[in-house]
């Protein structure tokens, strides 16, 4: 899976499933501060990532993920 495919899938579920405004979805956007991801959204993200990318998120590894670009990197490292 390419980086572009990862970004497109993430953007689609942020828009459709989490109902994030499109203007808030950009690589340097901070997940909590700019996008507004809260603890309930993280639960949804875990489920969506497992369904779309086929791996389980390690919560400890996610503590270092602060921006959308870092989230793309994390997924890419798991599916690459």
C-alpha positions in Angstrom: 0.0 0.0 0.0 1.4 3.4 -1.0 1.6 6.5 1.3 -1.0 8.1 -0.9 -3.4 5.2 -0.5 -2.9 5.4 3.3 -3.6 9.1 3.3 -6.7 8.7 1.2 -8.1 6.0 3.5 -7.4 7.9 6.6 -8.9 11.1 5.2 -12.0 9.2 4.1 -12.7 7.7 7.6 -11.9 11.0 9.3 -14.5 12.7 7.0 -17.1 10.0 7.0 -16.8 8.1 10.3 -15.5 10.8 12.6 -17.2 13.7 10.8 -14.0 15.9 10.9 -14.2 19.0 8.8 -12.0 18.7 5.7 -10.1 21.9 6.3 -8.8 20.4 9.5 -7.3 17.4 7.7 -3.7 18.4 6.7 -0.3 16.7 7.4 0.8 19.0 10.2 -2.5 19.0 12.0 -2.3 17.9 15.6 -4.7 15.1 16.3 -6.0 16.5 19.6 -5.6 20.3 19.3 -6.3 20.9 15.6 -8.5 17.9 14.6 -10.3 17.5 17.9 -9.7 13.8 18.4 -10.8 12.7 21.9 -10.6 9.5 23.8 -13.9 8.1 22.2 -12.5 9.0 18.7 -9.4 7.0 19.5 -11.5 3.9 20.1 -13.2 4.4 16.7 -9.7 4.9 15.1 -8.5 1.6 16.6 -11.5 -0.3 15.1 -11.2 1.5 11.7 -7.5 0.9 11.4 -7.9 -2.8 12.2 -10.7 -3.0 9.6 -9.0 -1.0 6.8 -5.3 -1.8 7.4 -5.4 -5.2 9.0 -3.3 -4.6 12.2 -4.0 -3.8 15.8 -2.8 -0.4 17.1 -0.4 -0.7 20.0 -1.6 2.0 22.5 1.9 2.6 23.8 3.2 3.3 20.3 0.4 5.7 19.7 1.5 7.9 22.6 4.3 9.4 20.3 1.9 10.1 17.5 0.9 13.8 17.8 0.2 14.9 14.2 -1.6 13.5 11.2 1.7 13.0 9.3 3.0 11.0 12.2 -0.2 8.9 12.1 0.4 8.2 8.4 4.0 7.3 9.3 2.8 4.9 12.0 0.4 3.1 9.6 2.9 3.0 6.8 5.5 1.4 9.2 2.9 -1.3 10.0 1.6 -2.1 6.5 4.7 -1.2 4.5 
